[in-house]
């Protein structure tokens, strides 16, 4: 596996956690593929247009990324898996993302989050 690519994709995932990126239609437009689709942790389906239209509607959450891993699916596609600790809402999610290389840059094509309940 290409360690530089793994670090690059991890960095893109971390960008998407930053409030200034999540609240910027321009940044989201760059990072999300035009055919982006998300299965949210609460069961909702979101398209790129939904994410951009929702800018400013959501809260700012303190989230940290853990246990990042990446698997190559093709020369131009990778699967990223990781866990998010959301300190603001006190919840943990398992996340998976498919990133595709298009026109020389990596864009998020698919994302899914699943809330997990940790044992005390």
Beta strands, then each sheet from edge to edge (+ up, - down):
strand 1: 32-39
strand 2: 45-47
strand 3: 63-74
strand 4: 77-86
strand 5: 91-102
strand 6: 105-116
sheet 1: 2+ 1- 6- 5+ 4- 3+
end
